[in-house]
Amino acid sequence: MSTEMNMNVKPELNLKIRHMRKSDVDNIMRIEKKAFNSPWHKDGFKSELTLNRFAHYFVLCSGSRLIAYAGMWVIIDESHLTTLAVDESYRGLGVGKLLLEFMITKAYQSGAVRMSLEVRPSNKSARRLYAGHGFVVRGKRENYYPDEDAFIMINDELDKWAKESRRRLNSVFGK
Ligand SMILES: CC(C)(COP(=O)(O)OP(=O)(O)OC[C@H]1O[C@@H](n2cnc3c(N)ncnc32)[C@H](O)[C@@H]1OP(=O)(O)O)[C@@H](O)C(=O)NCCC(=O)NCCS
């Protein structure tokens, strides 16, 4: 699967996924500040892109508009989803699901057999998205967020979910 691809799922949106660039960070911050109570600083994204050799960050664009992004670390056979967010105006359209499926597929292609993430217990939409893709709550990190603990969710059947995701992405992309 190539990194850059056109999606046919909603042809009118003209969706495309590509690697995140430093020049994307201002547009990412526009989404980040609305999506999270404790947003990352823009330098966090910049250092991930320039200093972290385990980092894999992607953006999803509708035409030329950046509408979603996600990042992960892949270290040998382990992957960790560090962030995933969709512009408020584009939620509920299946964009988050596509991007998660893309990240699962990429992680597996990079050698990961497992993916972990932290999520707010109060974040019902995200928990449902992850639970629908094989992630199970396996623990809790106390005081992870300034105002809330985090659930640790793990998918340790990444091979199975990558195959499912790949099948769906291929059908969406017409490959
Ligand atoms: C969580 C988030 C990424 C979902 O993106 P999205 O594009 O709106 O989600 P999708 O339309 O692809 O929906 C995928 C699944 O998410 C769940 N979901 C999405 N919106 C939901 C809602 N309002 N209520 C309950 N479940 C919801 C559902 O399981 C849905 O699948 P289904 O429709 O087959 O049931 C998005 O709401 C977001 O950016 N939130 C703010 C940032 C965030 O919380 N990121 C996660 C950090 S851990």
The ligand as an SDF file (V2000), in Angstrom:
LIG
                    3D

 48 50  0  0  0  0  0  0  0  0999 V2000
  -12.4480   10.0340   18.1800 C   0  0  0  0  0  0  0  0  0  0  0  0
  -12.4290   10.6120   16.7720 C   0  0  0  0  0  0  0  0  0  0  0  0
  -11.0110   10.4960   16.2070 C   0  0  0  0  0  0  0  0  0  0  0  0
  -13.4130    9.8060   15.8750 C   0  0  0  0  0  0  0  0  0  0  0  0
  -13.2840   10.2850   14.5540 O   0  0  0  0  0  0  0  0  0  0  0  0
  -14.5460   10.2930   13.5410 P   0  0  0  0  0  0  0  0  0  0  0  0
  -14.0370   10.5600   12.1860 O   0  0  0  0  0  0  0  0  0  0  0  0
  -15.6130   11.1880   14.0440 O   0  0  0  0  0  0  0  0  0  0  0  0
  -15.0480    8.7780   13.6940 O   0  0  0  0  0  0  0  0  0  0  0  0
  -15.7480    7.8930   12.5700 P   0  0  0  0  0  0  0  0  0  0  0  0
  -16.8070    8.6770   11.8830 O   0  0  0  0  0  0  0  0  0  0  0  0
  -14.7080    7.2930   11.7190 O   0  0  0  0  0  0  0  0  0  0  0  0
  -16.4350    6.7770   13.4750 O   0  0  0  0  0  0  0  0  0  0  0  0
  -15.6990    5.6450   13.8200 C   0  0  0  0  0  0  0  0  0  0  0  0
  -16.2590    5.0230   15.0670 C   0  0  0  0  0  0  0  0  0  0  0  0
  -16.0140    5.8490   16.1850 O   0  0  0  0  0  0  0  0  0  0  0  0
  -17.1010    5.7350   17.1000 C   0  0  0  0  0  0  0  0  0  0  0  0
  -17.7270    7.0570   17.1840 N   0  0  0  0  0  0  0  0  0  0  0  0
  -17.4710    8.1370   16.4190 C   0  0  0  0  0  0  0  0  0  0  0  0
  -18.2250    9.1840   16.8240 N   0  0  0  0  0  0  0  0  0  0  0  0
  -18.9620    8.7270   17.8580 C   0  0  0  0  0  0  0  0  0  0  0  0
  -19.9310    9.3330   18.7200 C   0  0  0  0  0  0  0  0  0  0  0  0
  -20.2880   10.6050   18.5740 N   0  0  0  0  0  0  0  0  0  0  0  0
  -20.4700    8.5620   19.6830 N   0  0  0  0  0  0  0  0  0  0  0  0
  -20.1120    7.2780   19.8480 C   0  0  0  0  0  0  0  0  0  0  0  0
  -19.2090    6.6470   19.0640 N   0  0  0  0  0  0  0  0  0  0  0  0
  -18.6510    7.3780   18.0870 C   0  0  0  0  0  0  0  0  0  0  0  0
  -18.0380    4.7000   16.5240 C   0  0  0  0  0  0  0  0  0  0  0  0
  -17.6220    3.4370   16.9920 O   0  0  0  0  0  0  0  0  0  0  0  0
  -17.7600    4.8070   15.0520 C   0  0  0  0  0  0  0  0  0  0  0  0
  -18.0100    3.6410   14.3380 O   0  0  0  0  0  0  0  0  0  0  0  0
  -19.5220    3.2840   13.9000 P   0  0  0  0  0  0  0  0  0  0  0  0
  -20.0760    4.5210   13.2950 O   0  0  0  0  0  0  0  0  0  0  0  0
  -19.3190    2.1590   12.9280 O   0  0  0  0  0  0  0  0  0  0  0  0
  -20.1970    2.8850   15.1680 O   0  0  0  0  0  0  0  0  0  0  0  0
  -12.9220   12.1050   16.7640 C   0  0  0  0  0  0  0  0  0  0  0  0
  -14.1390   12.1820   17.4720 O   0  0  0  0  0  0  0  0  0  0  0  0
  -11.9340   13.0860   17.3700 C   0  0  0  0  0  0  0  0  0  0  0  0
  -11.0600   13.6070   16.6660 O   0  0  0  0  0  0  0  0  0  0  0  0
  -12.0830   13.3650   18.6800 N   0  0  0  0  0  0  0  0  0  0  0  0
  -11.2230   14.3300   19.3580 C   0  0  0  0  0  0  0  0  0  0  0  0
   -9.7960   13.8150   19.4940 C   0  0  0  0  0  0  0  0  0  0  0  0
   -9.7670   12.4840   20.2240 C   0  0  0  0  0  0  0  0  0  0  0  0
  -10.4840   12.2790   21.2000 O   0  0  0  0  0  0  0  0  0  0  0  0
   -8.8830   11.5860   19.7360 N   0  0  0  0  0  0  0  0  0  0  0  0
   -8.6810   10.2940   20.3600 C   0  0  0  0  0  0  0  0  0  0  0  0
   -7.6390   10.4160   21.3770 C   0  0  0  0  0  0  0  0  0  0  0  0
   -7.3370    8.9050   22.2530 S   0  0  0  0  0  0  0  0  0  0  0  0
  1  2  1  0
  2  3  1  0
  2  4  1  0
  2 36  1  0
  4  5  1  0
  5  6  1  0
  6  7  2  0
  6  8  1  0
  6  9  1  0
  9 10  1  0
 10 11  2  0
 10 12  1  0
 10 13  1  0
 13 14  1  0
 14 15  1  0
 15 16  1  0
 15 30  1  0
 16 17  1  0
 17 18  1  0
 17 28  1  0
 18 19  1  0
 18 27  1  0
 19 20  2  0
 20 21  1  0
 21 22  1  0
 21 27  2  0
 22 23  1  0
 22 24  2  0
 24 25  1  0
 25 26  2  0
 26 27  1  0
 28 29  1  0
 28 30  1  0
 30 31  1  0
 31 32  1  0
 32 33  2  0
 32 34  1  0
 32 35  1  0
 36 37  1  0
 36 38  1  0
 38 39  2  0
 38 40  1  0
 40 41  1  0
 41 42  1  0
 42 43  1  0
 43 44  2  0
 43 45  1  0
 45 46  1  0
 46 47  1  0
 47 48  1  0
M  END
$$$$
